[in-house]
Amino acid sequence: MGAAPGTAGNPPPTHRTRGTSHVRYAYGVTTALLLAGSAATLVTGFPAGAQVAQNDSAQMQNVVPRAGAPASFADLTQQLQPAVVNISTRQRVKVQNQNPFAGTPFGDLFGGGQGGGGAQTREAQSLGSGFIISADGYIVTNNHVITADGQGEVESITVTMTDGTDYPAKLIGRDAASDLAVLKISGTKPFPFVKFGDSRHARVGDWVIAIGNPFGLGGTVTSGIISAVYRNTGSGSAYDRYLQTDASINRGNSGGPMFDMNGNVIGINNAIFSPTGGSVGIGFAIPAEIAAPIVEKLRSGQAIERGYLGVRIQQLSDDLAASLGLAKKRGEFIQSVEPGQGAAKAGIQSGDVVVSVDGKEVTPDQTLSFLVANTAPGKRIPIELIRNGQRLTVQAVVGKRPSEEELASNTFDPDAQQDDSDNGGFAKPDASKPASGAAIQQSLGIAAIPLTAQIARQLGATEDTKGVVITAVDTSGDAAAKGLQRGDIVLSANYKAVTSLADLEAVVRQAKAENREAVLLRIQRRGQPALYVPIRLR
């Protein structure tokens, strides 16, 4: 939980003139679920009595709308908006220089001897939102707002108040799994702040307002209703449980607060569902009941620990439920069980259907992943399941959930489709993870992860197989032209055994040092004998 890399100390605040024509934005866009961005605000100064929360009950008496559809949100907005801030980052991003002469006799002349462009860095900037939660300057935002694009690094984080005053921010803590981060700014007087409310009281149809910084335009307020509570988007994450709203949320809104009509922060704007990149009335906010405890731990420097059983699960679809003779939308199907983890020790088997955890029913809105992740590691809990049509209860001791990086390295779906929507057909790296295998991606045009025993089983290989697994292939590179694909296992390179990404990177470096133009890979594909494939270096 250290400070952001390269973040400056605390020089005095400065004023700047803000305009959209002079700012470059770095956004990672997908065609379905889009991470939003975050918030700026309108022009007000520090309000009197900033030691009291902007949404303190005494402060809200004269500004909350009356029951029913409010005639105006103006009083409510004026009271709350000073605590909402714009967050910008300055990044140093690595990019691959594209050589227009690659593949021609002039490729080596203009490509540094490799027939392609070399990696360079460029400066980029991103914008998002956040809100102050204490008079001494603690700020909540989304983790992705202050995370570098691709394989870059954040050099500085700047917080801009509603009056245009800039403050350098320090990163206090971040949590990729929940997509939350806590920053800190310092000033000569107390900051306006707001408090979390209780999202458990939120009901479908309740009015809400969202404050954010869409497309870097500055402080923007939108209103709508809660469309759904405890919405599961199907991501399978430990915190896939959102408040859904039709209030307009666009890129740039991430990290901004969602307020109820009493001025309570009941959600943190996080994502939208959109086929176009703009708001279509389906936005998602992290509920305060999930965010507040995590924020408090990050603020105090505590580690975030989550429960883990060690199972691979599948939602109980209508067809799957019908084939098992079970009720629809009740329970989740166990595809596989990880040896040595809590589920295996409790006797849970593949093919079981888990219907309740510690007395809580498993439903599409309250998934097995969510229930287990929010159980303290080490706790012994009853798990009710159905096996061969019979109900039984087992006792399981919840383990500690591995990091997101460890989970990614231990799970692999060979049937999943590579995301070819961006990055030259290359699956874009997770910005929250450290750069790993960068030299392999740049030189061979493949992304890979270490081969574990569990992944080997999923790929039909023996558990003692050593190598690395290809997770994505650059469709514009020689690896794709030679037929390499997701799920291929790299066993060796230039006749040297590959047991890790470091092994493969070492071979690539040596080949370049010897001015070789290609590397010979030995590839194992499911159900086929191993074969040698030469891949040209880029």
N, C-alpha and C positions, 0 to 999 in steps of 0.2 A: 504494500500500500504506500508506495513512495510518491514523490512528486513527479509530474510529467517531465519527460526527457527534455532537457534544454530550457525548461520554464524559468523565466527570470525571477528575481526576488520580488520585492514590493516597491518599485519606484512610485513616485506620486502620480495620481491619476491625471490623465490628459483628456482634452476635448478634441473631437475630430468632426469633420463634415462627412456625412454618410450619403452615398449615392449608389444606386444599383449599377450605373454604367462603368464604375471603376473597380468592381469587385469580381474576381473569378471564383467560381464555386466548384468544389469537388464533391460529386454525388455518385454513389454506387446504386444503379437502378436495375431492378428486375421487372419482368413483365407482369408479375402477379402481386406478391406481397412486398410493398415498398416500405423500407425504413423511412420514416418521415424526417424532419429536420427540427429546428426549434425556434426559440422565441426572442423577439425584441419587444419594445413597448413604446407608448406614446409619451409626449413631453410633459413630465411633471417633475417636481423636485422631491426631496426627502420630506415626507409628511411629518407634522408635529407628533410627538409621542411615539417615535419609532421603536421604543422599547416594548411597546405593546403590539401584538400581531395585528396585521392589517385586517385579518378576518376574526379578530376577537369578538365574542358575542356582544359586548357592550358597544363596540364600534359598528357592528352590523345592524343594530336595531332600526336605524333610520334609512338604511339603503337596500335592505332585502326586499324583493318584489312581494306583493301580496299574493295570496293563494290564487291559483289559476294561471293562465297564460299572461306573463308580464307585459305591460304596455311598453316598457323600456328597460334595457339592461344598463343604462348609462351610469346611474348612481353606483351600482354594484361594480361595474368595470372601473370607474374612477377610484374606488376605494382599494381595489385589488391589484390593479395594473402596476403600481410602483414596485411591487415585489417580484415582478417577472422580468427576466433579463435576456439579452442576446448573448450567445456564446459563439466565439469564432476561434478557429485554430489556424496556426501557420504550420504547414507541413513540408517535409522534404520527401518527395515521392520518387521512387525508382521507376523508370520507364525504359522500354526496349526500343532503341532507335531502329526504325524500319529502313532498310537499304533498298531504294527503288531499282537498283541494278542487280539485286540478288538473282542468281540463276542464269546470269549472262556472263560473257567473258570479262565484263568490267566489274563483276561482283567483288573480287578480291581487292581491286584497286580502291574502291570506295567503302569497303566493309571491314577494313582493318585486318585483312588476311583470312577472314572466316566466312566471307561470302554473305555476311549479314551485318546488321548494325549492332553496336555494343550497348550495354546498359548505361544510361545516364540518369541524372537526377534533375528534377524540376521542382520549383516552389509552387505549392498549391494552398488554397484556403477553403475552409468549410464553415458553414454557418448552422447554428442550431439554437435551441432555447433551453431555459432553465428557470428555476425560481428559488428565491432566498428563503431559508427556513429558520434563520436565527438572526438576531440583531448584530451579532459579531461576524456575519458574512459567510455562513455555510450555505452552499448552493447544491440543489439536486438537478441532475440532468440524465440523459440516456448515455450509456457507455459508448454507443456507436457515434455519438456526436463529437466525442473527444478522442476518437480512435483514428489513426492514420489510414488513408486509402492504401489498399494493396500491401506492398512491402516497404512502405515509407515509414517515417517516424514523425511524431508531433514535436515541434520545436518550442511552441508557446501557445498558451491559451489566454484569451482575452474576454473579459466580461464587460458588456456595455449596459449601463443603466438607462432608464427612460429619458433622462435629460441629456444623453449622449456622452456621459462621463465613462471613460475606460479604466478598468482595473486589471492588472495582471493576476491570473488565478493559479493557484497550486492545486494539483491533483491529490486529494486526500485518500481516496479509495475507489475501487471499481470492481464490478462483478459482471463478467460477460454473460453468465447463465441467465441472470435476470435483466440484463441490459440496463444496469443502473450505475451511476457514478456520483461521487460527492466531491465538490470543489470548495476552495476557500479563498475569499478576498479580504483585504484589510483596508480600513479607512479611518478617518479622523473622527467620525461620528457614527452613531448606530444606523444600521441599514433597515429599510422597511422589509418586513418578512410576513409569511403566511404559515399556517399550520395545516397538518394533515387532518382530514375528517375520517369518518368511518364509512367506507364504501359498502359495508355489509347491509346498510340501510337503503342503498340505491335500488330503485325499482324501474322496471321497463316503463317508459313514458315520462319519467322525470325530466324536467328541463335542466340543461347544462350549458356552460359557456367554456370555450377553449381559447386560450391566448397563445399566440405563436408568432413565428417569423417566416411565413411561407415565401419560398423563392427569394429570400433575402430582402423582401420589400420593407421590412420593419414591423413594428408592433401592429398586430392584426387580431381582432376579436371576432369570433364566430359563435353562433348559438345553434342548439338543436336539442334533441331528446336522447335519452338512453334507449338504444334499439334492442339491446340484449345484455344480460349479465352473465358472467362466467362463460363467455364465448370461447370455444376451443377452435383454433384455426387449423389444427391438423399438423402442426410443426413437430409434435412429439417431444417438445422441450419440457423441462421440469416446471416451467411457469407459463404454460400455454393456457391461460385463463384470463380473459380480458373483459373490460367493459367495452361494448360496441356502441358507437354513436353515429348519428347522421350529421353532426356538426362538421362543417368543412375543415378537414385537416389535409395539408399538402406537405410536400417536401420542404423542410425548413421548420416544421412544427415540432419535431421530435424533442422531447425533454420538457416541453411546456406543460403547464398545469391544466387540468380539467376541473372546473368548479361547479358545485351544486348551487342552488338558489339561496343557500345560507352562507355562501362564500367559503365553504370548506373545500380543500383539495381532496377530491375523491379519486383522482386518477392522474397518470402521467402520460401525455400523448406519445404514442410510440410507433404506430405503423398504420398503413392504409391498404385496402385491397383495391386494386385498380388495373384495368387492362390498358389504360391510356397514360398513366403517370400522374394524372390529376385526380382530384377528389371526385368520387362518384357516390358519396354519401355512406361509405362503409369505412369507418375509422376505428382504431383500437387504442385503448388506454390501459396501462398497467394499474390495477386496482390499488387503492391506498392500503388496504389490509395486507397486501403482499409487499408493497414497496416500503412502507414505513419501518417495519422491523429490520429490513435489510439496510436501509439508509442509516438507521441508528447504529448498526454494527459497523458499517463502513466509516461512519463519522468518528467512532471511538477506536478505530484501528483493529477491530476484532475480525477473525477469520470467518468466512461464510461456510458453514458445514451443512450438508444435505444428506438425507437418507438414500440408501441404495440396496436393491435386492439382487441385481444381477440377472435380469431376464430380458429377453427380446419379445416385445408384445405387438399385437395387432388388434385394431378395433374390431369389435364383434359386428360385422356387417349383417345385413338382413339375410343374405344367402348363407353365411357361415352360421348364424343363429338357427336358421331353418334346418341346416344339415345336422345340427347337434340337438335339435328339438328344444331350443331354449328361447326365452323371451327376448325380444329385440331391445337393443340399446341398454342392456344391463350386463355389465362385466366386460372384461377384455381377455383375449385369447393369448396364451403363452406359446410363442413360436419356438423358443429355445431357452435353455437355462445355462448360465455361466458356472462352470465347476468351481467349487470352493467358496462361492458367495452365499449370502443368507438364504436365498430361495432354494438352492441346491441342498443346503444343510437342513432345511425345513422339510424336504421331501417334495417340493413342487416340481412338476414334470412338464415337458413340452406336451401340448395338447390340452392342458388344464385351462379352465376358464375361471379367472379370479372375479368374484362378485362383490366382495367387501374387504376392506382393510381397516383393522382396528375399530370395527363397528361402523365404519363409514362406507356407504354404498358406492360402488364403482359405476359411473355413468359417463356419457360423452362430455358432460360439463364438469365432472369431477373424476379425472382420469387416474389410473393406477400410478402413472409417473408423478402426477401432482401430489397425490396422497403420500406416497413413499418419500419423495423429495422433501416434503414438509414434516417428516418425522425425524426426531433426533437420532443420530447414529448411536447404536448401543441399546436402543429400546427394544424390548421383546413385545411383539404384537400378534394378535390372532388374525389369520387370513382365511377367509371362507372361500372355497372354490368348488367347482363342479368337475368331476372326473367320471367319465363313462356314465353320465346321467345321475350320478350320486353326489349329494352334497357332503362335504367334509371340511373340517377346520384344522389347520396346522398352526403351529407357533413358530414365528421367524424372528431372528435377531437382526435388526436393520444395520447394515454396514454403512461406511462412509462413502459417499458418491465421489468417484474420481473426478479429476479436472476435465474440462471440455476437451482438451488436447488428448488426454489419455483415453477418453471415451471414443474420440474420433479414430484413434489408432487401433482400437480394439474392436471396432465394428466396421463392416464393409458390406454394402449391398451391391453385388455384381450385376444385378438386373436394373439398377437405377440408371437413369439417362443422364449423360453429361450435359451440363448447362452450357450451351453453345451460343447464348444470346449476346455475349459480350466478350471482350478481351481476346479477340481474334480466335474465337472458338475454344478458348482456354477457360476452364472453370476459374473464376476470380477467387484468389485466396481470401480466407477469413481475416479481416483486418484486426480482429482482437487477438490473433495468435502470432507468435513470433515467427519471423521468416525462417523457413526450413526447406532445404532442397532448392534454394533459389538458383544455384549454379546449374542444377539439373534442368530446371524449367527453361532457363535462358539458353543453354547450350544444346540440349537434346529435344526440347519441345514436349516434354512430358512432366506431369506432376506425379509424385509417388509417396507412399507411406510405408513404414516398416511392416513386414509380414509377421503376424502373430499366429499362434496355434489356432485361435478362434477364427481368424480370417482365412487361414489355410483350409479349415474344415468347410467354410462357406464356399470356397472356390474349388472344392473337390480334391484338394491336395492333402498329402499326409501331414500330420501335425509337426513333424520334425523337418519339414521343408524350410530352407533358409532363402531369404531374398527380400525384395521390396515389391510392392504392388502398385501398378499404374492406376491412378485415380482419374486422370484426365489427359487428353492428347490435344496439342495445338493443331487444329485442322489445316493450318497453312504451312505446317512444317514437314520435314522428311519422315518423321516417325509416323505421322498419319498416312503419308504416301506409301510407306512400306507396310501398312496394315496393322500397326500396333493399336491396341484398344484398351479401354478400361477393363480392369480385371486380369490383365496379363501380369505374370510374375517374372521379374528380372532376376535370373539366377546368377549370372556372371557378366562381367564386362571386360573385354580384351583378355579373356581366359582367367581373370581373377575373380574369386568368389565374392559375391555381393551379399552381405548379411545386414547392411544398414545403409541409410542414405549417405553417410559419411564415406563408406566404401566406394559407392558409385561416383560421388563428387571427386574423390581422390583420383579415380581413373580418368575422369574428364579433365582434371587439372594436368595430369601427367601427359595425356594425349595432346593437349594444347601446347604444353611446354616442348614436346617433341615435334610440333608443327604437323601433327596428323590432321587429316580432314574428316575422319569418321571414327566412331567407336563401335566395336563388335559386341552386340548384346546377345546373350542366350536367354530365350523367352520360353516360359511354360504357360500353355493355355489349357483350360479345362478340357479333359478328354482327348488331348492331342499330345504327340511326342514333342519334346523340347526341340527348338530350332534356333539357328543363329541368324541374326538380322543386323546388317551394318547400318548405322544411323549417322548421317552427316552432321558434323558440328556446325553450330550457327555462330 
